[in-house]
């Protein structure tokens, strides 16, 4: 898993091939994780409903819906913690970006919980 795929981590060649770059958080895990995490990026930058982006994904369709919701809630918590820190040197706007990712992931997770796509408490 890349774990942090965003539009700025993708290089598209003239023939349309896509390469994923910037792998500092690479890890082993479920095949669907990067697809779900990447779906938050168009929500942040273009207002695209991330659920629509993953709805027909054969990779995500094999995932337990509650696991997908859990991942979104984990992302929300991670971003909530990050935005409370001072920005790193040279990256004064990163906390605003993380806040936007937090808000988009939380909104998506809430819709999934309200739709019954979470583990019962």
MOPAC internal coordinates of N, CA, C and O (Angstrom, degrees):
PM7 1SCF
backbone

  N    0.0000 0     0.00 0     0.00 0    0    0    0
  C    1.4397 1     0.00 0     0.00 0    1    0    0
  C    1.5210 1   108.51 1     0.00 0    2    1    0
  O    1.2310 1   121.20 1   -34.68 1    3    2    1
  N    1.3021 1   115.31 1   145.32 1    3    2    1
  C    1.4581 1   121.86 1   174.20 1    5    3    2
  C    1.5275 1   109.13 1   -81.58 1    6    5    3
  O    1.2310 1   120.20 1   136.18 1    7    6    5
  N    1.3078 1   117.22 1   -43.82 1    7    6    5
  C    1.4620 1   128.45 1   175.36 1    9    7    6
  C    1.5279 1   113.73 1    78.58 1   10    9    7
  O    1.2310 1   119.58 1   172.56 1   11   10    9
  N    1.3232 1   118.41 1    -7.44 1   11   10    9
  C    1.4649 1   120.33 1  -178.72 1   13   11   10
  C    1.5243 1   110.94 1  -145.22 1   14   13   11
  O    1.2310 1   119.56 1  -141.23 1   15   14   13
  N    1.3206 1   118.44 1    38.77 1   15   14   13
  C    1.4589 1   120.90 1  -178.36 1   17   15   14
  C    1.5176 1   109.22 1   -71.79 1   18   17   15
  O    1.2310 1   121.76 1   -55.43 1   19   18   17
  N    1.3260 1   114.23 1   124.57 1   19   18   17
  C    1.4618 1   122.67 1   174.01 1   21   19   18
  C    1.5236 1   106.50 1  -136.24 1   22   21   19
  O    1.2310 1   120.69 1    -9.01 1   23   22   21
  N    1.3012 1   116.28 1   170.99 1   23   22   21
  C    1.4634 1   120.39 1  -179.41 1   25   23   22
  C    1.5249 1   111.70 1   -55.69 1   26   25   23
  O    1.2310 1   119.85 1   143.87 1   27   26   25
  N    1.3385 1   117.89 1   -36.13 1   27   26   25
  C    1.4609 1   119.89 1  -178.49 1   29   27   26
  C    1.5359 1   112.80 1   -77.03 1   30   29   27
  O    1.2310 1   120.05 1  -179.16 1   31   30   29
  N    1.3244 1   117.51 1     0.84 1   31   30   29
  C    1.4630 1   122.07 1   174.45 1   33   31   30
  C    1.5263 1   111.82 1  -102.18 1   34   33   31
  O    1.2310 1   120.31 1  -171.41 1   35   34   33
  N    1.3227 1   117.01 1     8.59 1   35   34   33
  C    1.4596 1   121.31 1  -177.87 1   37   35   34
  C    1.5199 1   110.93 1  -115.88 1   38   37   35
  O    1.2310 1   120.65 1   -47.38 1   39   38   37
  N    1.3120 1   116.35 1   132.62 1   39   38   37
  C    1.4615 1   122.20 1   173.44 1   41   39   38
  C    1.5195 1   107.19 1  -112.87 1   42   41   39
  O    1.2310 1   120.83 1   -52.78 1   43   42   41
  N    1.3210 1   116.02 1   127.22 1   43   42   41
  C    1.4590 1   121.67 1   179.33 1   45   43   42
  C    1.5196 1   107.73 1  -111.84 1   46   45   43
  O    1.2310 1   120.56 1   -55.20 1   47   46   45
  N    1.3395 1   116.54 1   124.80 1   47   46   45
  C    1.4577 1   121.28 1   179.99 1   49   47   46
  C    1.5265 1   109.87 1   -83.85 1   50   49   47
  O    1.2310 1   120.83 1   -10.31 1   51   50   49
  N    1.3166 1   116.01 1   169.69 1   51   50   49
  C    1.4620 1   121.82 1  -179.50 1   53   51   50
  C    1.5287 1   111.75 1   -58.82 1   54   53   51
  O    1.2310 1   120.13 1   150.04 1   55   54   53
  N    1.3347 1   117.36 1   -29.96 1   55   54   53
  C    1.4695 1   119.44 1   179.76 1   57   55   54
  C    1.5300 1   112.72 1   -89.24 1   58   57   55
  O    1.2310 1   120.15 1  -174.60 1   59   58   57
  N    1.3420 1   117.32 1     5.40 1   59   58   57
  C    1.4625 1   121.20 1   175.23 1   61   59   58
  C    1.5119 1   115.56 1    92.37 1   62   61   59
  O    1.2310 1   119.80 1   179.78 1   63   62   61
  N    1.3250 1   117.99 1    -0.22 1   63   62   61
  C    1.4664 1   120.13 1   177.43 1   65   63   62
  C    1.5332 1   108.90 1   -70.69 1   66   65   63
  O    1.2310 1   120.98 1   -36.49 1   67   66   65
  N    1.3332 1   115.73 1   143.51 1   67   66   65
  C    1.4561 1   121.18 1  -178.42 1   69   67   66
  C    1.5235 1   109.37 1  -115.59 1   70   69   67
  O    1.2310 1   121.07 1   -47.40 1   71   70   69
  N    1.3304 1   115.56 1   132.60 1   71   70   69
  C    1.4635 1   121.75 1   173.81 1   73   71   70
  C    1.5204 1   107.92 1  -118.53 1   74   73   71
  O    1.2310 1   120.94 1   -41.57 1   75   74   73
  N    1.3162 1   115.81 1   138.43 1   75   74   73
  C    1.4549 1   121.67 1   176.58 1   77   75   74
  C    1.5236 1   107.21 1   -96.53 1   78   77   75
  O    1.2310 1   120.91 1   -49.78 1   79   78   77
  N    1.3508 1   115.87 1   130.22 1   79   78   77
  C    1.4575 1   121.15 1  -177.76 1   81   79   78
  C    1.5278 1   109.78 1  -120.10 1   82   81   79
  O    1.2310 1   120.53 1    -3.30 1   83   82   81
  N    1.3331 1   116.59 1   176.70 1   83   82   81
  C    1.4623 1   123.40 1   173.51 1   85   83   82
  C    1.5272 1   110.71 1    62.84 1   86   85   83
  O    1.2310 1   120.41 1  -101.52 1   87   86   85
  N    1.3173 1   116.82 1    78.48 1   87   86   85
  C    1.4607 1   123.54 1  -174.35 1   89   87   86
  C    1.5264 1   114.39 1  -109.11 1   90   89   87
  O    1.2310 1   117.69 1  -135.66 1   91   90   89
  N    1.3238 1   122.01 1    44.34 1   91   90   89
  C    1.4682 1   119.64 1  -176.53 1   93   91   90
  C    1.5280 1   114.07 1   -70.05 1   94   93   91
  O    1.2310 1   119.76 1   158.04 1   95   94   93
  N    1.3219 1   118.06 1   -21.96 1   95   94   93
  C    1.4597 1   119.94 1  -178.19 1   97   95   94
  C    1.5138 1   113.63 1  -106.97 1   98   97   95
  O    1.2310 1   120.05 1  -159.52 1   99   98   97
  N    1.3200 1   117.50 1    20.48 1   99   98   97
  C    1.4566 1   121.23 1  -176.07 1  101   99   98
  C    1.5319 1   111.32 1   -52.64 1  102  101   99
  O    1.2310 1   121.38 1   -39.98 1  103  102  101
  N    1.3181 1   114.97 1   140.02 1  103  102  101
  C    1.4634 1   120.73 1  -178.01 1  105  103  102
  C    1.5208 1   109.30 1  -152.82 1  106  105  103
  O    1.2310 1   120.68 1   -11.67 1  107  106  105
  N    1.3118 1   116.30 1   168.33 1  107  106  105
  C    1.4615 1   121.93 1   174.66 1  109  107  106
  C    1.5191 1   107.91 1   -96.23 1  110  109  107
  O    1.2310 1   120.87 1   -39.61 1  111  110  109
  N    1.3224 1   115.94 1   140.39 1  111  110  109
  C    1.4538 1   119.37 1   179.26 1  113  111  110
  C    1.5058 1   111.69 1   178.31 1  114  113  111
  O    1.2310 1   121.24 1    13.07 1  115  114  113
  N    1.2999 1   115.23 1  -166.93 1  115  114  113
  C    1.4641 1   122.06 1  -176.96 1  117  115  114
  C    1.5299 1   110.98 1   -64.62 1  118  117  115
  O    1.2310 1   120.91 1   -37.68 1  119  118  117
  N    1.3246 1   115.87 1   142.32 1  119  118  117
  C    1.4620 1   122.18 1  -176.85 1  121  119  118
  C    1.5272 1   112.94 1   -62.70 1  122  121  119
  O    1.2310 1   119.91 1   154.89 1  123  122  121
  N    1.3107 1   117.78 1   -25.11 1  123  122  121
  C    1.4608 1   121.27 1  -174.86 1  125  123  122
  C    1.5245 1   113.74 1   -84.87 1  126  125  123
  O    1.2310 1   119.29 1   167.83 1  127  126  125
  N    1.3134 1   118.96 1   -12.17 1  127  126  125
  C    1.4668 1   122.20 1  -173.01 1  129  127  126
  C    1.5296 1   111.78 1   -59.13 1  130  129  127
  O    1.2310 1   119.42 1   129.23 1  131  130  129
  N    1.3242 1   118.72 1   -50.77 1  131  130  129
  C    1.4614 1   120.33 1  -177.68 1  133  131  130
  C    1.5278 1   112.06 1   -62.74 1  134  133  131
  O    1.2310 1   119.96 1   143.76 1  135  134  133
  N    1.3139 1   117.68 1   -36.24 1  135  134  133
  C    1.4638 1   120.33 1   179.12 1  137  135  134
  C    1.5254 1   110.57 1   -63.21 1  138  137  135
  O    1.2310 1   120.50 1   135.63 1  139  138  137
  N    1.3184 1   116.66 1   -44.37 1  139  138  137
  C    1.4689 1   120.60 1   179.33 1  141  139  138
  C    1.5213 1   110.44 1   -65.90 1  142  141  139
  O    1.2310 1   120.22 1   132.52 1  143  142  141
  N    1.3223 1   117.18 1   -47.48 1  143  142  141
  C    1.4654 1   120.03 1  -179.09 1  145  143  142
  C    1.5263 1   111.47 1   -63.26 1  146  145  143
  O    1.2310 1   120.36 1   140.30 1  147  146  145
  N    1.3383 1   116.92 1   -39.70 1  147  146  145
  C    1.4672 1   119.23 1   179.19 1  149  147  146
  C    1.5233 1   111.35 1   -65.40 1  150  149  147
  O    1.2310 1   119.45 1   148.18 1  151  150  149
  N    1.3075 1   118.65 1   -31.82 1  151  150  149
  C    1.4687 1   121.44 1  -178.75 1  153  151  150
  C    1.5199 1   112.24 1   -62.12 1  154  153  151
  O    1.2310 1   119.86 1   159.51 1  155  154  153
  N    1.3219 1   117.88 1   -20.49 1  155  154  153
  C    1.4684 1   120.76 1   177.45 1  157  155  154
  C    1.5331 1   110.08 1   -71.23 1  158  157  155
  O    1.2310 1   119.64 1   148.61 1  159  158  157
  N    1.3331 1   118.29 1   -31.39 1  159  158  157
  C    1.4682 1   121.76 1  -177.29 1  161  159  158
  C    1.5294 1   112.58 1   -59.11 1  162  161  159
  O    1.2310 1   118.42 1   129.09 1  163  162  161
  N    1.3352 1   120.61 1   -50.91 1  163  162  161
  C    1.4688 1   119.47 1   177.61 1  165  163  162
  C    1.5340 1   113.07 1   -64.32 1  166  165  163
  O    1.2310 1   120.29 1   153.26 1  167  166  165
  N    1.3159 1   117.05 1   -26.74 1  167  166  165
  C    1.4688 1   119.73 1   175.00 1  169  167  166
  C    1.5220 1   109.98 1   -66.30 1  170  169  167
  O    1.2310 1   120.57 1   138.40 1  171  170  169
  N    1.3234 1   116.52 1   -41.60 1  171  170  169
  C    1.4607 1   121.91 1  -179.56 1  173  171  170
  C    1.5248 1   111.11 1   -68.82 1  174  173  171
  O    1.2310 1   120.25 1   135.20 1  175  174  173
  N    1.3099 1   117.13 1   -44.80 1  175  174  173
  C    1.4590 1   120.74 1  -171.38 1  177  175  174
  C    1.5234 1   114.70 1   -95.15 1  178  177  175
  O    1.2310 1   119.95 1   162.10 1  179  178  177
  N    1.3154 1   117.71 1   -17.90 1  179  178  177
  C    1.4585 1   117.84 1  -176.75 1  181  179  178
  C    1.5097 1   115.41 1  -138.26 1  182  181  179
  O    1.2310 1   120.48 1  -175.46 1  183  182  181
  N    1.3147 1   116.68 1     4.54 1  183  182  181
  C    1.4530 1   119.66 1   179.00 1  185  183  182
  C    1.5205 1   113.98 1    69.81 1  186  185  183
  O    1.2310 1   120.00 1  -160.50 1  187  186  185
  N    1.3276 1   117.60 1    19.50 1  187  186  185
  C    1.4582 1   122.36 1  -179.82 1  189  187  186
  C    1.5300 1   108.98 1   -78.22 1  190  189  187
  O    1.2310 1   120.51 1   -44.30 1  191  190  189
  N    1.3286 1   116.63 1   135.70 1  191  190  189
  C    1.4636 1   120.82 1   177.92 1  193  191  190
  C    1.5307 1   108.78 1   -69.45 1  194  193  191
  O    1.2310 1   119.61 1   -66.05 1  195  194  193
  N    1.3302 1   118.35 1   113.95 1  195  194  193
  C    1.4661 1   119.74 1  -177.27 1  197  195  194
  C    1.5218 1   112.99 1   -63.87 1  198  197  195
  O    1.2310 1   120.21 1   152.34 1  199  198  197
  N    1.3173 1   117.21 1   -27.66 1  199  198  197
  C    1.4737 1   119.30 1   178.96 1  201  199  198
  C    1.5219 1   110.38 1   -62.35 1  202  201  199
  O    1.2310 1   120.34 1   143.42 1  203  202  201
  N    1.3174 1   116.96 1   -36.58 1  203  202  201
  C    1.4653 1   120.42 1   177.74 1  205  203  202
  C    1.5232 1   111.48 1   -66.50 1  206  205  203
  O    1.2310 1   120.57 1   147.55 1  207  206  205
  N    1.3171 1   116.51 1   -32.45 1  207  206  205
  C    1.4605 1   120.14 1  -179.93 1  209  207  206
  C    1.5162 1   112.65 1   -70.61 1  210  209  207
  O    1.2310 1   119.62 1   149.10 1  211  210  209
  N    1.3112 1   118.34 1   -30.90 1  211  210  209
  C    1.4648 1   120.66 1  -177.80 1  213  211  210
  C    1.5225 1   112.96 1  -101.39 1  214  213  211
  O    1.2310 1   120.15 1   169.60 1  215  214  213
  N    1.3267 1   117.32 1   -10.40 1  215  214  213
  C    1.4700 1   121.08 1  -174.00 1  217  215  214
  C    1.5224 1   112.96 1   -56.63 1  218  217  215
  O    1.2310 1   119.74 1   141.43 1  219  218  217
  N    1.3148 1   118.11 1   -38.57 1  219  218  217
  C    1.4603 1   121.30 1  -177.83 1  221  219  218
  C    1.5256 1   113.14 1  -104.21 1  222  221  219
  O    1.2310 1   120.48 1  -168.14 1  223  222  221
  N    1.3161 1   116.68 1    11.86 1  223  222  221
  C    1.4554 1   120.16 1  -178.81 1  225  223  222
  C    1.5205 1   110.38 1   -75.39 1  226  225  223
  O    1.2310 1   120.15 1   -58.49 1  227  226  225
  N    1.3332 1   117.31 1   121.51 1  227  226  225
  C    1.4688 1   118.56 1   177.37 1  229  227  226
  C    1.5243 1   111.83 1   -65.37 1  230  229  227
  O    1.2310 1   119.88 1   153.86 1  231  230  229
  N    1.3115 1   117.83 1   -26.14 1  231  230  229
  C    1.4672 1   120.84 1   178.85 1  233  231  230
  C    1.5241 1   109.94 1   -70.71 1  234  233  231
  O    1.2310 1   120.59 1   133.96 1  235  234  233
  N    1.3352 1   116.48 1   -46.04 1  235  234  233
  C    1.4614 1   120.74 1  -176.79 1  237  235  234
  C    1.5272 1   111.31 1   -75.83 1  238  237  235
  O    1.2310 1   119.97 1   151.15 1  239  238  237
  N    1.3150 1   117.66 1   -28.85 1  239  238  237
  C    1.4732 1   119.73 1  -177.74 1  241  239  238
  C    1.5230 1   112.10 1   -62.62 1  242  241  239
  O    1.2310 1   119.73 1   157.38 1  243  242  241
  N    1.3140 1   118.12 1   -22.62 1  243  242  241
  C    1.4586 1   121.39 1   178.34 1  245  243  242
  C    1.5141 1   113.94 1   -83.99 1  246  245  243
  O    1.2310 1   120.54 1   173.30 1  247  246  245
  N    1.3273 1   116.57 1    -6.70 1  247  246  245
  C    1.4697 1   120.48 1  -178.58 1  249  247  246
  C    1.5211 1   110.57 1   -84.78 1  250  249  247
  O    1.2310 1   120.67 1   -31.92 1  251  250  249
  N    1.3046 1   116.33 1   148.08 1  251  250  249
  C    1.4577 1   121.31 1   172.20 1  253  251  250
  C    1.5357 1   107.13 1   -65.75 1  254  253  251
  O    1.2310 1   119.32 1   -55.30 1  255  254  253
  N    1.3392 1   118.91 1   124.70 1  255  254  253
  C    1.4713 1   120.74 1  -178.80 1  257  255  254
  C    1.5243 1   113.36 1   -54.13 1  258  257  255
  O    1.2310 1   120.04 1   144.09 1  259  258  257
  N    1.3083 1   117.52 1   -35.91 1  259  258  257
  C    1.4666 1   120.26 1   178.68 1  261  259  258
  C    1.5282 1   110.97 1   -67.42 1  262  261  259
  O    1.2310 1   119.76 1   147.48 1  263  262  261
  N    1.3283 1   118.06 1   -32.52 1  263  262  261
  C    1.4618 1   120.83 1   176.83 1  265  263  262
  C    1.5255 1   110.52 1   -66.43 1  266  265  263
  O    1.2310 1   120.55 1   140.86 1  267  266  265
  N    1.3310 1   116.55 1   -39.14 1  267  266  265
  C    1.4654 1   120.43 1   177.29 1  269  267  266
  C    1.5273 1   109.52 1   -62.33 1  270  269  267
  O    1.2310 1   120.21 1   134.68 1  271  270  269
  N    1.3194 1   117.20 1   -45.32 1  271  270  269
  C    1.4631 1   121.02 1   178.35 1  273  271  270
  C    1.5215 1   110.33 1   -62.36 1  274  273  271
  O    1.2310 1   120.09 1   137.44 1  275  274  273
  N    1.3186 1   117.43 1   -42.56 1  275  274  273
  C    1.4720 1   120.95 1   177.89 1  277  275  274
  C    1.5273 1   111.02 1   -59.43 1  278  277  275
  O    1.2310 1   120.31 1   138.96 1  279  278  277
  N    1.3272 1   117.02 1   -41.04 1  279  278  277
  C    1.4654 1   120.36 1   178.60 1  281  279  278
  C    1.5301 1   110.07 1   -61.95 1  282  281  279
  O    1.2310 1   120.29 1   136.02 1  283  282  281
  N    1.3129 1   117.06 1   -43.98 1  283  282  281
  C    1.4685 1   119.94 1   179.39 1  285  283  282
  C    1.5228 1   111.32 1   -63.35 1  286  285  283
  O    1.2310 1   120.34 1   140.88 1  287  286  285
  N    1.3178 1   116.96 1   -39.12 1  287  286  285
  C    1.4601 1   119.98 1   178.09 1  289  287  286
  C    1.5331 1   110.73 1   -67.54 1  290  289  287
  O    1.2310 1   120.31 1   143.79 1  291  290  289
  N    1.3261 1   117.02 1   -36.21 1  291  290  289
  C    1.4672 1   120.08 1   176.32 1  293  291  290
  C    1.5261 1   110.28 1   -65.31 1  294  293  291
  O    1.2310 1   120.26 1   137.83 1  295  294  293
  N    1.3310 1   117.11 1   -42.17 1  295  294  293
  C    1.4649 1   120.74 1   176.72 1  297  295  294
  C    1.5223 1   110.51 1   -61.03 1  298  297  295
  O    1.2310 1   120.70 1   137.28 1  299  298  297
  N    1.3154 1   116.27 1   -42.72 1  299  298  297
  C    1.4592 1   120.74 1   178.59 1  301  299  298
  C    1.5256 1   110.74 1   -58.95 1  302  301  299
  O    1.2310 1   120.14 1   134.43 1  303  302  301
  N    1.3126 1   117.33 1   -45.57 1  303  302  301
  C    1.4562 1   120.90 1   179.23 1  305  303  302
  C    1.5162 1   112.43 1   -65.29 1  306  305  303
  O    1.2310 1   120.44 1   138.62 1  307  306  305
  N    1.3192 1   116.77 1   -41.38 1  307  306  305
  C    1.4595 1   121.06 1   179.14 1  309  307  306
  C    1.5240 1   110.72 1   -61.81 1  310  309  307
  O    1.2310 1   120.67 1   134.84 1  311  310  309
  N    1.3369 1   116.33 1   -45.16 1  311  310  309
  C    1.4656 1   120.15 1  -179.57 1  313  311  310
  C    1.5257 1   110.66 1   -69.32 1  314  313  311
  O    1.2310 1   119.77 1   143.47 1  315  314  313
  N    1.3317 1   118.05 1   -36.53 1  315  314  313
  C    1.4700 1   120.73 1   178.32 1  317  315  314
  C    1.5176 1   110.48 1   -61.45 1  318  317  315
  O    1.2310 1   120.71 1   141.16 1  319  318  317
  N    1.3140 1   116.24 1   -38.84 1  319  318  317
  C    1.4616 1   120.23 1   178.14 1  321  319  318
  C    1.5266 1   110.37 1   -68.86 1  322  321  319
  O    1.2310 1   120.07 1   138.17 1  323  322  321
  N    1.3226 1   117.47 1   -41.83 1  323  322  321
  C    1.4650 1   121.73 1  -176.65 1  325  323  322
  C    1.5257 1   112.33 1   -64.99 1  326  325  323
  O    1.2310 1   120.21 1   139.82 1  327  326  325
  N    1.3293 1   117.20 1   -40.18 1  327  326  325
  C    1.4705 1   118.99 1  -175.97 1  329  327  326
  C    1.5231 1   112.46 1   -67.73 1  330  329  327
  O    1.2310 1   119.98 1   165.49 1  331  330  329
  N    1.3016 1   117.63 1   -14.51 1  331  330  329
  C    1.4669 1   121.15 1   178.65 1  333  331  330
  C    1.5354 1   112.61 1   -82.94 1  334  333  331
  O    1.2310 1   120.63 1   170.07 1  335  334  333
  N    1.3144 1   116.40 1    -9.93 1  335  334  333
  C    1.4629 1   121.57 1  -179.50 1  337  335  334
  C    1.5265 1   110.49 1   -89.52 1  338  337  335
  O    1.2310 1   120.26 1   -24.27 1  339  338  337
  N    1.3246 1   117.11 1   155.73 1  339  338  337
  C    1.4621 1   118.44 1   173.66 1  341  339  338
  C    1.5292 1   109.22 1   -68.10 1  342  341  339
  O    1.2310 1   120.26 1   -29.06 1  343  342  341
  N    1.3238 1   117.11 1   150.94 1  343  342  341
  C    1.4672 1   117.95 1   179.02 1  345  343  342
  C    1.5210 1   111.45 1   -65.54 1  346  345  343
  O    1.2310 1   120.65 1   -33.46 1  347  346  345
  N    1.3253 1   116.36 1   146.54 1  347  346  345
  C    1.4650 1   118.56 1   176.90 1  349  347  346
  C    1.5305 1   110.07 1   -68.39 1  350  349  347
  O    1.2310 1   120.24 1   -24.49 1  351  350  349
  N    1.3195 1   117.15 1   155.51 1  351  350  349
  C    1.4684 1   120.06 1   179.08 1  353  351  350
  C    1.5288 1   111.59 1   -55.04 1  354  353  351
  O    1.2310 1   121.07 1   -47.75 1  355  354  353
  N    1.3059 1   115.56 1   132.25 1  355  354  353
  C    1.4620 1   120.80 1   177.07 1  357  355  354
  C    1.5162 1   114.57 1    84.92 1  358  357  355
  O    1.2310 1   119.80 1   175.78 1  359  358  357
  N    1.3253 1   117.99 1    -4.22 1  359  358  357
  C    1.4726 1   120.98 1  -179.51 1  361  359  358
  C    1.5331 1   109.82 1  -127.61 1  362  361  359
  O    1.2310 1   120.03 1  -114.96 1  363  362  361
  N    1.3222 1   117.55 1    65.04 1  363  362  361
  C    1.4636 1   119.91 1  -173.94 1  365  363  362
  C    1.5283 1   114.79 1   -67.14 1  366  365  363
  O    1.2310 1   119.42 1   160.04 1  367  366  365
  N    1.3201 1   118.71 1   -19.96 1  367  366  365
  C    1.4677 1   120.35 1  -176.62 1  369  367  366
  C    1.5275 1   113.77 1  -102.28 1  370  369  367
  O    1.2310 1   119.79 1  -178.34 1  371  370  369
  N    1.3283 1   118.00 1     1.66 1  371  370  369
  C    1.4646 1   120.33 1  -174.99 1  373  371  370
  C    1.5235 1   112.00 1   -64.21 1  374  373  371
  O    1.2310 1   119.66 1   144.65 1  375  374  373
  N    1.3147 1   118.24 1   -35.35 1  375  374  373
  C    1.4695 1   119.44 1  -178.95 1  377  375  374
  C    1.5265 1   111.25 1   -67.62 1  378  377  375
  O    1.2310 1   119.96 1   145.06 1  379  378  377
  N    1.3330 1   117.68 1   -34.94 1  379  378  377
  C    1.4656 1   120.35 1   175.16 1  381  379  378
  C    1.5282 1   110.45 1   -64.07 1  382  381  379
  O    1.2310 1   120.46 1   137.25 1  383  382  381
  N    1.3157 1   116.72 1   -42.75 1  383  382  381
  C    1.4643 1   120.64 1   177.57 1  385  383  382
  C    1.5270 1   110.63 1   -62.10 1  386  385  383
  O    1.2310 1   120.53 1   136.46 1  387  386  385
  N    1.3151 1   116.60 1   -43.54 1  387  386  385
  C    1.4626 1   119.84 1   178.52 1  389  387  386
  C    1.5261 1   111.11 1   -64.01 1  390  389  387
  O    1.2310 1   119.86 1   144.13 1  391  390  389
  N    1.3162 1   117.88 1   -35.87 1  391  390  389
  C    1.4666 1   121.35 1   176.38 1  393  391  390
  C    1.5258 1   110.00 1   -62.71 1  394  393  391
  O    1.2310 1   120.38 1   139.13 1  395  394  393
  N    1.3182 1   116.88 1   -40.87 1  395  394  393
  C    1.4671 1   120.31 1   179.17 1  397  395  394
  C    1.5311 1   111.22 1   -66.21 1  398  397  395
  O    1.2310 1   120.35 1   140.99 1  399  398  397
  N    1.3386 1   116.94 1   -39.01 1  399  398  397
  C    1.4648 1   120.05 1   175.91 1  401  399  398
  C    1.5261 1   110.12 1   -65.92 1  402  401  399
  O    1.2310 1   120.14 1   138.03 1  403  402  401
  N    1.3098 1   117.34 1   -41.97 1  403  402  401
  C    1.4645 1   121.73 1   176.05 1  405  403  402
  C    1.5160 1   110.52 1   -55.51 1  406  405  403
  O    1.2310 1   120.72 1   128.31 1  407  406  405
  N    1.3234 1   116.24 1   -51.69 1  407  406  405
  C    1.4593 1   120.92 1  -176.21 1  409  407  406
  C    1.5287 1   111.87 1   -63.00 1  410  409  407
  O    1.2310 1   120.38 1   138.80 1  411  410  409
  N    1.3327 1   116.88 1   -41.20 1  411  410  409
  C    1.4706 1   120.22 1   179.93 1  413  411  410
  C    1.5217 1   110.96 1   -67.96 1  414  413  411
  O    1.2310 1   119.94 1   136.87 1  415  414  413
  N    1.3293 1   117.71 1   -43.13 1  415  414  413
  C    1.4673 1   120.92 1   179.64 1  417  415  414
  C    1.5210 1   110.79 1   -66.21 1  418  417  415
  O    1.2310 1   120.37 1   139.86 1  419  418  417
  N    1.3287 1   116.89 1   -40.14 1  419  418  417
  C    1.4640 1   120.38 1   179.08 1  421  419  418
  C    1.5245 1   111.17 1   -64.96 1  422  421  419
  O    1.2310 1   120.12 1   136.46 1  423  422  421
  N    1.3152 1   117.38 1   -43.54 1  423  422  421
  C    1.4689 1   120.64 1   179.14 1  425  423  422
  C    1.5302 1   110.30 1   -61.49 1  426  425  423
  O    1.2310 1   120.49 1   136.91 1  427  426  425
  N    1.3203 1   116.66 1   -43.09 1  427  426  425
  C    1.4704 1   120.85 1   179.26 1  429  427  426
  C    1.5264 1   110.19 1   -65.57 1  430  429  427
  O    1.2310 1   120.31 1   134.51 1  431  430  429
  N    1.3145 1   117.02 1   -45.49 1  431  430  429
  C    1.4734 1   120.36 1   179.30 1  433  431  430
  C    1.5283 1   110.74 1   -60.92 1  434  433  431
  O    1.2310 1   120.13 1   138.43 1  435  434  433
  N    1.3142 1   117.35 1   -41.57 1  435  434  433
  C    1.4718 1   120.24 1   178.49 1  437  435  434
  C    1.5217 1   111.69 1   -60.76 1  438  437  435
  O    1.2310 1   120.49 1   137.44 1  439  438  437
  N    1.3252 1   116.66 1   -42.56 1  439  438  437
  C    1.4728 1   119.71 1   177.85 1  441  439  438
  C    1.5293 1   110.54 1   -62.59 1  442  441  439
  O    1.2310 1   120.55 1   140.79 1  443  442  441
  N    1.3205 1   116.55 1   -39.21 1  443  442  441
  C    1.4634 1   120.12 1   179.77 1  445  443  442
  C    1.5261 1   110.75 1   -68.08 1  446  445  443
  O    1.2310 1   120.04 1   137.51 1  447  446  445
  N    1.3347 1   117.52 1   -42.49 1  447  446  445
  C    1.4684 1   120.60 1   177.70 1  449  447  446
  C    1.5244 1   109.61 1   -62.54 1  450  449  447
  O    1.2310 1   120.27 1   133.09 1  451  450  449
  N    1.3279 1   117.09 1   -46.91 1  451  450  449
  C    1.4603 1   120.80 1   179.36 1  453  451  450
  C    1.5316 1   111.83 1   -62.15 1  454  453  451
  O    1.2310 1   120.73 1   151.90 1  455  454  453
  N    1.3432 1   116.22 1   -28.10 1  455  454  453
  C    1.4577 1   120.84 1   178.98 1  457  455  454
  C    1.5208 1   114.08 1   -87.75 1  458  457  455
  O    1.2310 1   120.23 1  -173.36 1  459  458  457
  N    1.3220 1   117.16 1     6.64 1  459  458  457
  C    1.4575 1   121.24 1   177.57 1  461  459  458
  C    1.5263 1   114.34 1    80.96 1  462  461  459
  O    1.2310 1   120.30 1  -161.57 1  463  462  461
  N    1.3432 1   117.02 1    18.43 1  463  462  461
  C    1.4565 1   120.70 1  -178.75 1  465  463  462
  C    1.5269 1   111.93 1   -99.96 1  466  465  463
  O    1.2310 1   121.17 1  -136.45 1  467  466  465
  N    1.3188 1   115.37 1    43.55 1  467  466  465
  C    1.4661 1   121.27 1   179.79 1  469  467  466
  C    1.5224 1   108.19 1  -142.39 1  470  469  467
  O    1.2310 1   121.34 1   -15.43 1  471  470  469
  N    1.3101 1   115.04 1   164.57 1  471  470  469
  C    1.4572 1   119.64 1   176.63 1  473  471  470
  C    1.5233 1   109.56 1   -72.65 1  474  473  471
  O    1.2310 1   120.55 1   -42.60 1  475  474  473
  N    1.3104 1   116.56 1   137.40 1  475  474  473
  C    1.4835 1   117.79 1   176.81 1  477  475  474
  C    1.5247 1   110.45 1   -66.69 1  478  477  475
  O    1.2310 1   120.93 1   -34.10 1  479  478  477
  N    1.2999 1   115.84 1   145.90 1  479  478  477
  C    1.4715 1   120.74 1   178.84 1  481  479  478
  C    1.5054 1   110.61 1   -82.40 1  482  481  479
  O    1.2310 1   120.10 1   180.00 1  483  482  481

